[in-house]
Amino acid sequence: MGYVTRIVIIGGGPGGYEAALVAAQLGAEVTVVDCDGLGGASVLTDCVPSKTLIATAEVMTTFDSSYEELGIIVADDTPPLERSARVVGVDLGKVNRRVKRLALAQSHDITAAVTRAGARVMRGRGRLDGCQTAADGSRCVVVEAADGTTERLTADAVLVATGARPRELEDALPDGERILNWTQVYDLDELPEELIVVGSGVTGAEFAGAYQALGSTVTLVSSRDRVLPGEDPDAAAVLEDVFRRRGMNVMARSRAQSVKRIGDRVEVALADGRVITGTHCLMAVGAIPNTSGMGLEESGVKLTDSGHIWTDKVSRTSAPGVYAAGDVTGIFALASVAAMQGRIAMYHFLGDAVAPLNLKTVSSNVFTDPEIATVGYTQADVDNKRIVANVVKLPLLRNPRAKMQGIRDGFVKLFCRPGTGIVVGGVVVAPKASELIHPISIAVDNNLTVEQIANAFTVYPSLSGSVAEVARQLHTRKTAEADQG
Ligand SMILES: Cc1cc2nc3c(=O)[nH]c(=O)nc-3n(C[C@H](O)[C@H](O)[C@H](O)COP(=O)(O)OP(=O)(O)OC[C@H]3O[C@@H](n4cnc5c(N)ncnc54)[C@H](O)[C@@H]3O)c2cc1C
């Protein structure tokens, strides 16, 4: 029998399990070690649970806007219904039970798929042995099971994909009941009456919007000038406007310093001396990588100043035979990127064809209402002259389907190179923008031109008609520029 390459993967989130599937398919002997369950934080506490909760929130938003825009009456009362007279409500206990059931089921499905592919799954905490690389270049991973027993595994290559966990502030530690991080909200049986969300990045904005839709009175505390400081500024402005219009208290330039529980209430002290109170507080102030106690630096794995594992474009760390993928690398906190990094690591180590990670084609979405989907180069890239591009933004208000559906907020924005018209990026702000971004994604990935997008048929009436219309406007502008030039 020939030599079989041994791969050990520490961490079973998208970075880890996708790598395991690829490596097993390529014929390696694969072991995946995870302390919480396959699917990782992505499936068990982060991505999947939050999007399942948001699915309920979306239906509530539809009900809330159904009278004003579509003339639907959901009660005998004389419309328009006050928020307090709402007849559609949410049983949060039931919603959260569904969330957990779905997350567990998905974790089981992933475990079954990885096992079927031929990989071994171990429940436990893994760490690199820390000792020097053995003479044959192999490494040792020590796995400690929950019952305290340990097992040593020899690996030709190790992939570290241990993810990240919520950052905690010393003076705002979660108690799991009133002061919560995003992994703890699914234990609530009743809707928070007055929820204070600290942090207005993607996670903070998604939860603030969702709980507002579910019926909580929400205050969003943002240390920056506007919500979603890392996103397209026009998109963030639309969302902030929608949040305020729906009654959310958005507090800009307000840094939370401490959060205290006082009986059944919470008190959030801001840096400028103001104090706000509510029934619950959700902390969404970023994540820190899971790197401690893993023997990384002892094994020659270099960490960056932010504490993440340094990797190159094929997921190699600074230690031979050790790769890293996902949130622990701090490259892009997205499940899709983690999975890609994990696959690239395995293709590279196992000698398959591999393309280095290209972040300029990544598409991502903020699951608020409206959603904000982006791909490729951004407005900030254009403004900071990292790329020269023409930009056109078209409000959805002009789209016939949007008018029929009562959609007032949102836009489509495209970026293309001035000479060639090649599409290099786009932003869609709309309901289900996560679905509408795909044609732009395909264009960015394949260097398609605005003319090619404009010439493809779209259904009439459809929101995707706006994607073609923006492309048409950019094409016309490009042609006019060429005529003048
Ligand atoms: C609230 C929220 C919502 C999100 N929504 C989205 C979304 O909609 N779309 C999207 O693309 N991304 C989303 N993300 C980001 C996404 O969840 C992460 O990018 C993704 O989970 C990263 O995957 P990973 O493989 O790096 O690690 P993780 O999914 O974090 O998995 C790591 C696993 O390793 C385990 N582990 C840690 N240390 C050890 C050890 N020493 N030994 C064994 N096991 C260990 C952990 O317990 C965990 O199970 C969201 C994040 C948050 C916080």
PDBQT file of the ligand as one rigid body, heavy atoms in Angstrom, charges set to zero:
ROOT
HETATM    1  C1  LIG A 501     -23.537  36.972  14.628  1.00  0.00    +0.000 C 
HETATM    2  C2  LIG A 501     -22.732  36.598  13.426  1.00  0.00    +0.000 A 
HETATM    3  C3  LIG A 501     -23.349  36.410  12.215  1.00  0.00    +0.000 A 
HETATM    4  C4  LIG A 501     -22.611  36.037  11.100  1.00  0.00    +0.000 A 
HETATM    5  N1  LIG A 501     -23.246  35.899   9.900  1.00  0.00    +0.000 NA
HETATM    6  C5  LIG A 501     -22.538  35.566   8.801  1.00  0.00    +0.000 A 
HETATM    7  C6  LIG A 501     -23.177  35.445   7.541  1.00  0.00    +0.000 A 
HETATM    8  O1  LIG A 501     -24.374  35.656   7.420  1.00  0.00    +0.000 OA
HETATM    9  N2  LIG A 501     -22.446  35.070   6.468  1.00  0.00    +0.000 N 
HETATM   10  C7  LIG A 501     -21.093  34.835   6.562  1.00  0.00    +0.000 A 
HETATM   11  O2  LIG A 501     -20.450  34.497   5.559  1.00  0.00    +0.000 OA
HETATM   12  N3  LIG A 501     -20.458  34.947   7.747  1.00  0.00    +0.000 NA
HETATM   13  C8  LIG A 501     -21.148  35.310   8.862  1.00  0.00    +0.000 A 
HETATM   14  N4  LIG A 501     -20.508  35.452  10.053  1.00  0.00    +0.000 N 
HETATM   15  C9  LIG A 501     -19.069  35.159  10.118  1.00  0.00    +0.000 C 
HETATM   16  C10 LIG A 501     -18.851  33.662  10.182  1.00  0.00    +0.000 C 
HETATM   17  O3  LIG A 501     -19.621  33.100  11.219  1.00  0.00    +0.000 OA
HETATM   18  C11 LIG A 501     -17.377  33.369  10.405  1.00  0.00    +0.000 C 
HETATM   19  O4  LIG A 501     -16.628  34.036   9.433  1.00  0.00    +0.000 OA
HETATM   20  C12 LIG A 501     -17.117  31.874  10.332  1.00  0.00    +0.000 C 
HETATM   21  O5  LIG A 501     -17.727  31.233  11.424  1.00  0.00    +0.000 OA
HETATM   22  C13 LIG A 501     -15.625  31.578  10.365  1.00  0.00    +0.000 C 
HETATM   23  O6  LIG A 501     -15.431  30.204  10.285  1.00  0.00    +0.000 OA
HETATM   24  P1  LIG A 501     -14.179  29.497  10.949  1.00  0.00    +0.000 P 
HETATM   25  O7  LIG A 501     -14.081  28.170  10.294  1.00  0.00    +0.000 OA
HETATM   26  O8  LIG A 501     -13.007  30.388  10.915  1.00  0.00    +0.000 OA
HETATM   27  O9  LIG A 501     -14.492  29.305  12.496  1.00  0.00    +0.000 OA
HETATM   28  P2  LIG A 501     -15.742  29.027  13.395  1.00  0.00    +0.000 P 
HETATM   29  O10 LIG A 501     -17.014  28.925  12.642  1.00  0.00    +0.000 OA
HETATM   30  O11 LIG A 501     -15.632  30.032  14.481  1.00  0.00    +0.000 OA
HETATM   31  O12 LIG A 501     -15.420  27.583  13.987  1.00  0.00    +0.000 OA
HETATM   32  C14 LIG A 501     -14.282  27.337  14.761  1.00  0.00    +0.000 C 
HETATM   33  C15 LIG A 501     -14.497  26.083  15.564  1.00  0.00    +0.000 C 
HETATM   34  O13 LIG A 501     -13.259  25.714  16.183  1.00  0.00    +0.000 OA
HETATM   35  C16 LIG A 501     -13.520  25.306  17.526  1.00  0.00    +0.000 C 
HETATM   36  N5  LIG A 501     -12.277  25.448  18.295  1.00  0.00    +0.000 N 
HETATM   37  C17 LIG A 501     -11.703  26.562  18.791  1.00  0.00    +0.000 A 
HETATM   38  N6  LIG A 501     -10.549  26.255  19.430  1.00  0.00    +0.000 NA
HETATM   39  C18 LIG A 501     -10.409  24.917  19.320  1.00  0.00    +0.000 A 
HETATM   40  C19 LIG A 501      -9.406  23.991  19.748  1.00  0.00    +0.000 A 
HETATM   41  N7  LIG A 501      -8.323  24.401  20.397  1.00  0.00    +0.000 N 
HETATM   42  N8  LIG A 501      -9.581  22.686  19.485  1.00  0.00    +0.000 NA
HETATM   43  C20 LIG A 501     -10.673  22.243  18.818  1.00  0.00    +0.000 A 
HETATM   44  N9  LIG A 501     -11.638  23.076  18.373  1.00  0.00    +0.000 NA
HETATM   45  C21 LIG A 501     -11.501  24.392  18.602  1.00  0.00    +0.000 A 
HETATM   46  C22 LIG A 501     -14.623  26.243  17.940  1.00  0.00    +0.000 C 
HETATM   47  O14 LIG A 501     -15.293  25.750  19.081  1.00  0.00    +0.000 OA
HETATM   48  C23 LIG A 501     -15.497  26.241  16.698  1.00  0.00    +0.000 C 
HETATM   49  O15 LIG A 501     -16.383  25.157  16.731  1.00  0.00    +0.000 OA
HETATM   50  C24 LIG A 501     -21.222  35.841  11.200  1.00  0.00    +0.000 A 
HETATM   51  C25 LIG A 501     -20.575  36.032  12.422  1.00  0.00    +0.000 A 
HETATM   52  C26 LIG A 501     -21.323  36.423  13.530  1.00  0.00    +0.000 A 
HETATM   53  C27 LIG A 501     -20.622  36.654  14.829  1.00  0.00    +0.000 C 
ENDROOT
TORSDOF 0
